[in-house]
């Protein structure tokens, strides 16, 4: 993993949360239709590299250059990673930490 790309924050109302973060100085990076009739809202600070996703669940998405290599290295350390999902936005694979927090590998 080379960087934290997106921190997913669970929110009750995505539009109200978006307005709050805009007041804090965040800007909208992406706002687009997502699965199940929801809206993907990704926001970031003007000079920042990590972004926030206002979502229905929590998670941290980490960027990687080679998802298969990353999964093999994690498996060798005894860390179980789910299957790779290929999407128009890249390749994703989810895992959980010891406390059940979601982490995701993302290869663009």
Buried (B, 14 or more C-beta within 10 A) or exposed (E): BEEBBBBBBEBEEBEEBBEEBEEEEBEEEBBEEBEEEEBBBBBBBEEEEBBBBBBEEEBBBBBBEEBEEBBEBBEEEEEEBEEBEEEEEBBBBBBBEEEEEBBBBBBE
